[in-house]
């Protein structure tokens, strides 16, 4: 096993490198944002489509503040640029910390890094294509007959960004479970024995991060539980591989 670089960089050099990487991240996000801003209204229309398809006939979304028609698509485009830049952001973070890692840690960190990016995007896609149609169809169908649904565009954006982030982070559970197991914080069997507590935690988190209805809570909690099980399975496989490598090395 090769050790990290023996020559330690001075603190000021670390800070300079960190500054340079942060500047690259900001510049990359701004480049993506500048390329997307022209399509800001189209992007907002795409994101709001799961709600608009369930709005009553002759009903539309509204803007209750003077600047909302401009600021809301602007805000959405910025967050989209940040989400799209996430692989580059994580690569810069990885490049900053990788010299301090052992070779075995690097071999494990790279697939975990790639998996975390893909899982975060998968969580957002699951929210948009599966969760949004269900909860918006449910919300727009149970209201009083004499109440017209006309959602404010800014409130809608805050709502969907919260769900995008919640489902994106929830889909990171397998990565967290694998890291805990491989790092020796807890064994795969020990984590599996805590399954009842994990299930309760998933539903509590679903209650806190989603609207106050059973459907959306379950749509977050059940995938979290299943992803936890996947993380335990892969964590058990990787821990066995580490044990085999240790026996071989000795």
C-alpha positions, 0 to 999 in steps of 0.5 A: 500500500503506497502512502500519501505524499511525503512532502507536506505542502505549507498551509499557505500553499493549501489555501492558495490551491483551495482558492484556485479550485473555488474560483474554478468552480464559480467560473464553471457554474457561471459559464453554465448559467450564462448558457442556460439563462436565455432558456430560463422561461422554457426551463421553468415551463418544463419544471412546472409541467407536472403541476400545470397538467393537473390545473383546472381548465382556464387556470394558470400559475400566477405571480404575486410579486412584481419581480417574480416573473424575472427572479423565479426563472433566474433562481431556477436557472442558477440552481440548475447550473449548480446541479449540472456543475456538480460532477465538476465541483466534486472533481475539484474537491476530490483533486484537492483531498486525493493527495492525502489518501492511500492508494486503497482509499483512492480505489474505493473513493472514485467509484463512490464519488461517481455513484454519489453523483449518479444517485443524486441525479437519479433521486431528482429524476425520481422526484420529477417523473414519479413523485410530482405527478402523484402528489400534484394530481392528489393535491389538485383533486381533493380541494373544495369545488369552489376553490380555483387552484392558481399556484404562485410561481415562486412558491412552487419553485421553493416547493420543488427545489426542496423536494429535488434536494430531499430526494437527491440526498435520500438516494445517497443512502447506499453511499453513506452505508457503504462508507460506514461499513468499509470504514469500520464504524459499524459492520454490515450485520450490525447495520442490518440489525438496526433495520427497524430503527432505520425504517422508522427514521426513513418515515420520520425524515419523509414526514419532515421533508415532504408535504404533510400527506401519507402519499408523498411521505411514503414515496420518500421513505420507502425508496430510502429503506430500499436504498439502505438495504442495497447499501448494506448488501454492497457494504458487506461485499466490499468488507469481505473483499477488504478482509480477503485482501488483508489476508493476501497481503499478510 
